[in-house]
Amino acid sequence: MEFSPDQKRAWDRIGAVLNAAGVDIANGDLVPDIRSEQPTLAVVGKAGSGKTMLLAELVKAISAAGVETVSGDYESRKSREKRSLAVLAPTNKAASVLRGRGVPATTIHRILYTPIYEPEYEAIAEWLSGKAERPDVESMSDEALDRAQAFYKLHSSIPGALASAGLRGSDFIKGWKRRDEPLDIGLIDEASMLDARQYEDLRELFSTLILFGDPAQLAPVGSGNEGMVFESLPQDDRLSLARVHRQASDNPIIDLAHALGDENLDFHAFEDRIHEAAAKDDRVVVARRVDPDAMARAPVLVWRNDTRIRLIHAFRLAHNAPADGLSPGEPLICDGIELPLKHRKRRMDLEARGLVKGAQAVYVGPGTRPGFSRLFLIGTEDPQISVASIIQIESPGEEEPFIPSAARMGAVFLHGAAVTIHKAQGSQWPSVQLFAPDIIAAARSGRNEAGLPLWKRLTYVAITRAEERLVWVTRYAMARPSEKLGTADLRRSTQAPDLMKVANTE
């Protein structure tokens, strides 16, 4: 890999810190640990500056030196004496974006909580991960074990391999526990999303921590004047990447994102650039109406909460969604888990499986028990679940939301056809619709955030959520859907066992 000069400087600095910690990435070897402190570095740069490229190369080099990657799927007891690496992201979607680029990433929750496997299936996990001989498992045929082995060779996922053999997570995972053993090296992507508590949890867990973040994004909601956690690091510990790499330099979406750094650029001049880019490149589209088909899997991004509610209402009307329930295929966003302290283990179970605040899901149908819903969790490796749920559908002008699923306690969901740009941070979709009237409203408000006009931060975050195509929607209008809502596009079976049996109990 040929690095740019700023990447090379960052690589050398990180290499020196890792070498002091006993990992020599220059020579691919483990050496004595000579560090005198617990270091934290941050690699910061805007979209296209090569942060993910650098992170991926670091993972390869650290692994080549003999450090074992902890994935959160399964951790062998035989590995706990070895040096360890974990690549983490704050959300399921952010982790899945990294995995799609070949980086073995998982969520922060999935590392804070470790799974406890049933003994017979732990033997299969040991065999698949190369730490034991092929087991003789009474409950599984040789053909099922062969399927699991073939899957693991392709995807390196223990839960995925066991699922390919006909098992579900609840069959082989009997519980979760808070991680007791510390880890060595943590590489944290989307670090602009970290709040102070998550950062302290990570500092307690890892002896060496390297954050990767974009200073042009929005600070976490509720962070006040503290800003992003890496901004509190000494200047020498913030390694800046400024150059836009060749693979990003011909991308009109990246060009638009970087244009927002021009302090003389006002909203109208920026919108002119949008139209110019759309005339030259089909990766940028100017649309007069929102596409309701696209909203089913990638939310429209907005600034104002009122806009979010109106667009969700219009989406449901366009798709003829029932007034007294949900249609299979409607998107949802987890807004938290409401469980009393005595159900802490259940909360850990759900969070470790990916059901955390901000998780994106698709409604599949009612569960087998009152108050339960079958869902597909987007971006997780074991996505089909059935969970006690409180689903709230907000309507324009209504103080109280409509609640089509109302367990006494459980996971709380909002509709996910539209989300605020703050909540979209950390996620990416192939195609993104950005609702321009809200950006105009932010520009007219004259508000600033951390020294930049708010409309520019909002626009930057929103357009960099688009992997391949940006749709700039100019009007308060919605097109007619061309297809019915459904779940046929979701991978794997949508059948699932009940994961939380606390609905309707005190």
N, C-alpha and C positions, 0 to 999 in steps of 0.2 A: 504494500500500500504506500503510495507516494503522498505524504502529508504536505499541506500548505505550511508556510513559516509559522503562523500562529498555532496551528495544530502541533507542529513539531516542538515548539516551546512548551505547550501544555503537556505533551507526551513526556518530555524530558523531566519536567517538574513532578508529574505524577509518578514517573519511574523512580525518581529519587526517594519520594515518600514511601513507595512500595518496597524499595530496596531496604530502607531503614526498618521496615516492618517484616523483613525476611523473605520477600518475594522479588527475585531478580528477573524482570521481564526482558531485559536486554539479552541475557544469556539463557533464559528459559530454565531457571533453577530456583530451588529454595535455599536460602542462606540464613545465618543466625539473625535473630531479631535484636536490633540495636537501638530501637526508638526509645526516646525519653518522654514522649507525650502522645496523646491521642489526637492524631491530625484529622482535620476536615478541610477539604479543598472544594472549590466550585468551578465548574466549566460553564461559562455563560456566553450566550450568543444568540442572535436572531435566527429566524427560520432560514435554512439553506447554508448556514455557516459551518456545518459539518459536525455538530455535537453528537448525533446518533452514529455517524461513521466512526468517530473517535471512540465512543463507548463500545461499539461492536469490536473494534480492533483491540481494545483493552481486555475485553472478555476473552478473546482468542489467546492473547499473550499470557494473561494470568492463568488460564486453564492449561496452557502449554507448559507453564512452570511447575505444574503439579498440584494446583489448588483445585479443590472439588467444588463444583457449583451446586448450591442448595436451591431446589426449585420450588419447594413448598408442597409438592405432590407427595413425596415420600423421602424420608431421611433414614438411612441405615444406621443402626447403632455402631456398626463397624467403622463408620466414617467420622465419628465425632471427635476422634483424636487427630484428624487431618485438618490442614488449613482449608478455609471455606470462603466462598464467594457467593453473594446473592445480588441479582439485578432486580430492582424493585421500581414500581410505579404506584402512584396514589390510587388509581382506579383500574377496574377490569379492562376498560376499553384502551387505556394507555398501555397497559401491559400487553394486550393482544396486538396492538400496533407494533410493538417491539418484537413480539414472537413472529409476526408476519415478515419481519426483516431478518429472521434467523437468530435473534438474540433470546436466550432462555430466561425471559422475564416473568415475574409474578407480582402479586400485589403486596403492599406492606402488611395488610391484615393476614395474608396467607403465610407470612414468615413469622409474625408475632405469635400466631397460633399454629401448632403442629398437629398433624393427624395421628391418631392411635389406631393401628390396623388390627384386625382380627388375626390371631397367630397363623392360621393356615394361609391366609392371603399375604401376610408379611413374608412368608417363605417364598411366594411367587415373586413379590417385589424384590427380594434379595437376589433371586435368580435372574430376573429381567435386568437388574442394574449391574450384573456381573460379579456379585459378591458371594454367590453360592451356587451349588449344583442344581440341576433341574429337579424340582420337587415332585413327589407323588401325592397328588391332592385328590382325595376321594370324591369330592363334589364336582370336579372338573375333568372332562375328557382330555385325551391327548390332543384331539383336534382343536379344542378350545384353547389349550395352552399354546399350540402352534400359532393360532390366530393372534393371541396376545403378544407372542414373541415377534411376529411379523410386524404388528402395529408399532411396537416399541422401537424396533430398528428404524422405522421411518420417522417417528414423531417424538421419541424419548419422553413419553408421558406414561407414568404408571397407571393413573386413573383411566386414561384413554385406552391403554392396553387391556385393562381388566374389563372395561366397558365393551370392547370389541369381542371379548370372550363371553359376553352375555350377562355381565354383572352390573350393578348400579352402585353408586358411592355408598349408600346405606348398607350394602351387603358386606363391604370389606373395611369400611371406616366405622369404628365403634364409638368414637368420641374425639374431642379436641382438648388440647391443654395449652396454656400459655408457655411459650418457649422459656426453658430454664437456662439452657446452655448459650453462652455468647457466641457470636460469629466474628470472623476476621474482617473481611472487606465487603463493603456495601457500595454499589453503584446505583444512585437514585435518579431516575429520569423524571421529567416534568416537576422539578423541584420548586418551581414558582407556585405550585399548588399546596406545598406543605405548610401546615400551621405550626405554631410553636410547640404544641404538645407532641405532635408526630415527630418533629425534629428531635426533641429530647428523648423520645422512645428509641429512635434510631441511634442516637449517640450512646445510649445505654447498651444497645445490642451489639454495635459494631466497634471494633478497635480502630478501624480506618474507614472513613466515610468520604465519598466523592459525589458531589451533587452536580447534576446537569440541568440547567434552567435557562429560560428566556426572560431577560429583564424587561422586555417590551410588553409582556403579558400583564394581566390584571392580578393584583395581590389577592390572597385568599379573603373570602367574605368574613368580616368580623376581625380582621387583623389590625384595624385602626391605623395608627401612624407607624406601626412596626414594619409594614411592607413585607417583602419576601425574606425568608430566613437567611438566604445566602448574602443578602445585603448587609447583614451584621458582621460578616467575616472581615478580617483585615484585608486591605487592598491587595497585598501580595499573595493572598490565598484565593483570589478570584482570577481565574485564568480566562482571558477574554478571547473569543474567536470573532473576527470581524469580516474576514473574506467570504464572499458568496462563491460556492464551488461550481465547477463547470456544469455538473448535472442539474444544478438548480438555477443557473444563470439564464437559461433559455426558457424558464417557466414563467408564464405571465402572472401567475398567482403570487409567486415569490417576488417578482418585480413590483407588483402592487403593494405587497406588504412592506417592502423596503422603502417605497416612495413615501410612506407615511412618516418616515423619519425626517422629511424635509419640513423645517419649522415654518417655512413660508407657504406651505401647501394648505389651502383651505378646502372645505368640503366640496364646493362646486368644482374646483379644479381637479379634485380627486375623482369625482364622478365622471368628469370628462375623460379621465384616464381609463376608467372602467369601460366607457363606450368605445374608446380607441382600441383597447385590448380586445374587446368582443368582436370588433370589425376585422381584426387580424387573426384571431386564434379561437378555435371552438372550445378551448378549455375555460374560457370566460363567456358567460351568457348574460344578456340583459333580458329579463322577462317582465311582462306586465302583470302576470298572475302567479300565485303560488301553485305548485303542483301537488295535489293531495295524494297521488300515488307515491311520490318520493317521501312524503311525510311519514308514511307507515314504517319506514326503516331508518330514516335520517331526519331528525327534527329540524324545523325551520328555526333559525337563530334570531333572537330578538333581544332588545334591551329592556323594554318595559313589561312588567308583569301583566298589565291590562291587555297588551297586545298578545301576549302568550295565551291568555284565556280566550280571547276572541278568535284567534286562529284555531285553537283546539275545538271550539264550538263549531266553527265553519267546517273543519275537517270531518267531524262526526256527522254533521248534516249532509255533507257531500257524499259520504259513504253510507248514508241511511242507517247509521248506528242506532240501536234501540234506545228509547228514552229511559227504559228501566233496567238496563244491563249493558254488558260489553259484548262486542263481536270478536270472535277469534281473529287474531292478527292485529288488534289494536296495540299500539306501543305504550309502555309505562315507564316511569322513572321512580326508583325507590327514594322515599323521603325520610327514611329512618326506620328503626325497629322499636316498637313500644312493648317492652316486656319488663315485669318487676324484677328486682334483684335476685329473687329465688330461682329465676329462670336464666341465670347468667350463662350456664353451659349451652342452653339453646341459642342464645345470642351469639356466643362464640362459634357455634356450629354454622349458623347462617352466614355470619360475617366471613368465616374462613372459606365457605363455599362461593363467596362472591356477592352475597346479598348485603351490600353496604350502601350508605347514603350516596345517591348519584348513580347507582347501578341501573343500566338500561335493560328492560325486559319486554317481552311480547306476551300478551295474554293469549293463552291457548284454549282455556275453557274452565268450567267449575271443577273443583276437586271432588273427591269422593265423600268428604265430610262437610257439613255446613260451615260456611265462613272460609273455606279453603279455595285457592285458585291454582290451576296448573299454569306454569309460566315457563318461558324460555329466556334464560339469562344470557344476554349478548356479551361475547368476549370471554366467557369462562369455558374451562375445558370439560366441565360436567354440567351442561346448561339446563337440563330439564329438571324442574323441581315442582313440588306441590306444597303450598305454604299457607298458613293462616294469614289472611290479608285484610287490610283496611284500604280500599281503593276509593279515592276521592276524585270526582269529576267536577271541576269548577265551571261555572257558567257566568256570562257577562251580566252584571247588575245584581247577581245573587250573593248575599252575604255568606250563606252556608252552601257547601258543595253537595252534589248528589253522590251518594255512597252505594254503589252497586254490590260491593262485597264488604261485610261488616262483622269480622270476628271481634270478640271482646278484647283481644290483644293480638299482636303479630306485626308483620311488616306493613308499613304504610307506603302507598303508591299514589303518585299523581299521574295524569295523562302525559304521554311523552311525544305527542305530535309536534310540539313546539317547546323549546326551552330557552332560558335566558343564556346569554353569552357567557356569563360567569359560570353557570353550571356546565357549559359545553367544554370548558377548559380541560385539557388532558385527553379529550376524545378526538378522533378523526374519522371521516367518512369519505368514501370515493367521491361523492358529489354533495355539495352543501348549498342550501338556499339561505341567503342572508336578506332579511327584511329591511330594505333601505329606508322606508319612512321612519323607522325607529332611530336609525343613524342620523337622519336629518334632525330629528327631535333632540338627540344628544348634542349635536353641533349647535343648535339654537339655544340650548340651555346655558352654554358658555362654561360648563363645569370642567375642572381639571382634576387629574389624579396623578400624584407623584410627579408633578411638573409638566405633564403632557395633557393636551386636550382630551377629555374623556372619549369623545367620538373616535379619536385616532386609536386609543388603546382597545376600545370595543371592536373597531373594524379590523385591527391587526389580529386580535385573537380569533375573530370569526372567520376571516378569510384563510388563515393558516390552519383551520380545521379541515379544509378541503384538500384531499390527496390528489385528485385528478381534475375536478371541475367545480367552478364557482358560479353560482346563479345569483345575480343581483336583481332582486324583485323590487319593482318600482312603485307598485300600486296596492291599495287595499282591495284586492280581488283574488278569487280562487277559481281555478279551472275545474272542469268536470273530471272526475276520476275515469280512467280508461279500463280499470280492472277492479274486481271485488277484493275486499280484505280477505286474507287467509293466512295459513301457516305452512303451505306446501314448500315455501322457499327455505324453511328452517332445517338445518342439518340434524340428523339423528331422529330417533323416535321421540314423540312428544308425550309419551306415557311416563309417569314418574311416581315414586312412592311418596307418602306424606313425610316431610322432613321435620315438622314441628307439631307435636301433639299437645299443644297447650291452649288451643282455641276453646272458647267457652268454658274455661276453668278459672277458678279464683286464684 
